[in-house]
Amino acid sequence: MMTKRGGVIVQNHPSSPCVLICSATGGSGSDDTLVIGLAADSGCGKSTFMRRLTSVFGGGAGPPKGGNPDSNTLISDTTTVICLDDYHALDRTGRKEKGVTALDPRANDFDLMYEQVKALKEGKAVEKPIYNHITGHLDPPELIVPPKILVIEGLHPMFDPRVRDLLDFSIYLDISNDVKFAWKIQRDMAERGHSLESIKASIEARKPDFDAYIDPQKQYADAVIEVLLTQLIPDDNEGKVLRVKLIMKEGVKYFKPVYLFDEGSTISWVPCGRKLTCSYPGINFFYSPDTYFGHEVSVLEMDGQFDRLNELIYVESHLSNLSTKFYGEITQQMLKHSDFPGSNNGTGLFQTIIGLKIRDLLEQIVATKTGAPLEAAKA
Amino acid sequence: MASSSITPLNLSSSFSSRPILSPSTITSLGAATRRQEKRPRAATVKAMGGGGGGGAKYKGTKMREARLREIIEEKVAEAKEACEGEAAASAECRVAWDEVEEASQAKAHLRLKLEVLRQDPLESFCGDNPETDECHVFDGDEE
């Protein structure tokens, strides 16, 4: 796949071993790489979120071909996802020696992160380090070619103000402590060595650094997906039914928050009733304006889960400003990944919506610049 | 794109020319939940079997799974020791549990790739280097 970037042809097919490195064409052209930041504390390879995102643009995503098999990078036709762990200044041994966790900014090289994200944004390829999660070492770098969309995911995408300024859109995945605990139990209990106590101890021990360095980033995010325990089932703490909030910042250029029925009003909606039969515990929606760290936001909340396709279609048809290209696109995207965790609740729904919002963002940016046509092939 | 008027819905009406909405896809979306519920138990059974979890195709991947499992066990033991008594608030204690988390995350991501995404991370590498030891393919119960 060849793309034309400010008059210079760049070959950036993900499977091509031969890559022409684009010469610097400056950062003001209409072909700037779109940079998205995604913050969360579940390591890289938030595969399902990334796959939902990349799938909106068509094409599957996979690791870079022919390179280090332990690479954390994910590449699709239009999107490259970089794991910010690759910018660890200290490897596992180094962190142990210095007594810092991976959450600590001192473990990360923000200068390099800024330098490389900036370079990619401006259309220059970079040799990016690889942090190997198995060995705990930093492996030799891999070549990253500027993509149409660059996603940087990890613990600190919005920590450094210079990097923050490079982001065209940012998302923070905010998992409440109860849900974190429930999910880690599901995740880790099957592993030898782990027990309820060890899982709890691990969360507790990381909490101070998490609260100090990671959590404050959410004030900068354009969209926050907050995941809480359901309120529909009394005393339920298993984290299987979830209450998920999509907190969308108002006034962000090219980003129109999703709304329910009447923009800017407060709505409480239970879709299950005469026209729609849902199974227990049902679905509750809530929508309202709010403030979040001093910013005006709109909050869309879904508590419960989808059990059948027709529930999903029904809900989709009542939401507005979804940035879908056809009626049922959200449902179709959710069905495509019905295997993924979260595909029957707000996490999957809101991740899918964010994916469409990013597509919308990209198209608006392109449309307002020189009018150069979108050249990448879309599935 | 969706209108705000409430229109009656007909399950049989298709809303796109794409074939994804065939009757076979009108399945319960709870499949994801059910699979999630199954996964921990299945993993326990397989873990006791000693081999890799479901889905690892290449020897190299099985080795990585086994290595991560070992790391988790080691690091949990180290962390318990590092956090004993007075040391509970120390940097060593925090770092030790962070290492446990790192390994647990890596193991979980690998499992997700193999079981949900059905991708072996060594696929591309082994496509190019099928003769290496890492790329030995297991069939059946060979271990």
Boltz contact constraints between the chains, C-beta under 6 A:
constraints:
  - contact:
      token1: [A, 43]
      token2: [B, 105]
      max_distance: 6.0
  - contact:
      token1: [A, 45]
      token2: [B, 109]
      max_distance: 6.0
  - contact:
      token1: [A, 47]
      token2: [B, 112]
      max_distance: 6.0
  - contact:
      token1: [A, 65]
      token2: [B, 124]
      max_distance: 6.0
  - contact:
      token1: [A, 66]
      token2: [B, 128]
      max_distance: 6.0
  - contact:
      token1: [A, 69]
      token2: [B, 121]
      max_distance: 6.0
  - contact:
      token1: [A, 69]
      token2: [B, 122]
      max_distance: 6.0
  - contact:
      token1: [A, 69]
      token2: [B, 125]
      max_distance: 6.0
  - contact:
      token1: [A, 96]
      token2: [B, 95]
      max_distance: 6.0
  - contact:
      token1: [A, 99]
      token2: [B, 91]
      max_distance: 6.0
  - contact:
      token1: [A, 99]
      token2: [B, 95]
      max_distance: 6.0
  - contact:
      token1: [A, 101]
      token2: [B, 94]
      max_distance: 6.0
  - contact:
      token1: [A, 101]
      token2: [B, 95]
      max_distance: 6.0
  - contact:
      token1: [A, 101]
      token2: [B, 98]
      max_distance: 6.0
  - contact:
      token1: [A, 102]
      token2: [B, 98]
      max_distance: 6.0
  - contact:
      token1: [A, 133]
      token2: [B, 106]
      max_distance: 6.0
  - contact:
      token1: [A, 134]
      token2: [B, 64]
      max_distance: 6.0
  - contact:
      token1: [A, 187]
      token2: [B, 108]
      max_distance: 6.0
  - contact:
      token1: [A, 188]
      token2: [B, 104]
      max_distance: 6.0
  - contact:
      token1: [A, 189]
      token2: [B, 40]
      max_distance: 6.0
  - contact:
      token1: [A, 190]
      token2: [B, 40]
      max_distance: 6.0
  - contact:
      token1: [A, 190]
      token2: [B, 43]
      max_distance: 6.0
  - contact:
      token1: [A, 190]
      token2: [B, 44]
      max_distance: 6.0
  - contact:
      token1: [A, 191]
      token2: [B, 72]
      max_distance: 6.0
  - contact:
      token1: [A, 192]
      token2: [B, 73]
      max_distance: 6.0
  - contact:
      token1: [A, 193]
      token2: [B, 72]
      max_distance: 6.0
  - contact:
      token1: [A, 193]
      token2: [B, 73]
      max_distance: 6.0
  - contact:
      token1: [A, 193]
      token2: [B, 76]
      max_distance: 6.0
  - contact:
      token1: [A, 198]
      token2: [B, 76]
      max_distance: 6.0
  - contact:
      token1: [A, 202]
      token2: [B, 97]
      max_distance: 6.0
  - contact:
      token1: [A, 202]
      token2: [B, 100]
      max_distance: 6.0
  - contact:
      token1: [A, 202]
      token2: [B, 101]
      max_distance: 6.0
  - contact:
      token1: [A, 205]
      token2: [B, 93]
      max_distance: 6.0
  - contact:
      token1: [A, 205]
      token2: [B, 94]
      max_distance: 6.0
  - contact:
      token1: [A, 205]
      token2: [B, 97]
      max_distance: 6.0
  - contact:
      token1: [A, 206]
      token2: [B, 98]
      max_distance: 6.0
  - contact:
      token1: [A, 261]
      token2: [B, 4]
      max_distance: 6.0
  - contact:
      token1: [A, 306]
      token2: [B, 29]
      max_distance: 6.0
  - contact:
      token1: [A, 307]
      token2: [B, 30]
      max_distance: 6.0
  - contact:
      token1: [A, 309]
      token2: [B, 26]
      max_distance: 6.0
  - contact:
      token1: [A, 310]
      token2: [B, 11]
      max_distance: 6.0
  - contact:
      token1: [A, 314]
      token2: [B, 9]
      max_distance: 6.0
  - contact:
      token1: [A, 317]
      token2: [B, 2]
      max_distance: 6.0
  - contact:
      token1: [A, 319]
      token2: [B, 2]
      max_distance: 6.0
  - contact:
      token1: [A, 320]
      token2: [B, 2]
      max_distance: 6.0
  - contact:
      token1: [A, 320]
      token2: [B, 4]
      max_distance: 6.0
  - contact:
      token1: [A, 322]
      token2: [B, 1]
      max_distance: 6.0
  - contact:
      token1: [A, 322]
      token2: [B, 2]
      max_distance: 6.0
  - contact:
      token1: [A, 324]
      token2: [B, 1]
      max_distance: 6.0
  - contact:
      token1: [A, 326]
      token2: [B, 16]
      max_distance: 6.0
  - contact:
      token1: [A, 327]
      token2: [B, 15]
      max_distance: 6.0
  - contact:
      token1: [A, 328]
      token2: [B, 15]
      max_distance: 6.0
  - contact:
      token1: [A, 328]
      token2: [B, 16]
      max_distance: 6.0
  - contact:
      token1: [A, 332]
      token2: [B, 20]
      max_distance: 6.0
  - contact:
      token1: [A, 335]
      token2: [B, 20]
      max_distance: 6.0
  - contact:
      token1: [A, 335]
      token2: [B, 25]
      max_distance: 6.0
  - contact:
      token1: [A, 338]
      token2: [B, 29]
      max_distance: 6.0
  - contact:
      token1: [A, 338]
      token2: [B, 31]
      max_distance: 6.0
  - contact:
      token1: [A, 339]
      token2: [B, 116]
      max_distance: 6.0
  - contact:
      token1: [A, 341]
      token2: [B, 32]
      max_distance: 6.0
  - contact:
      token1: [A, 341]
      token2: [B, 36]
      max_distance: 6.0
  - contact:
      token1: [A, 343]
      token2: [B, 32]
      max_distance: 6.0
  - contact:
      token1: [A, 344]
      token2: [B, 29]
      max_distance: 6.0
  - contact:
      token1: [A, 344]
      token2: [B, 30]
      max_distance: 6.0
  - contact:
      token1: [A, 344]
      token2: [B, 32]
      max_distance: 6.0
  - contact:
      token1: [A, 344]
      token2: [B, 33]
      max_distance: 6.0
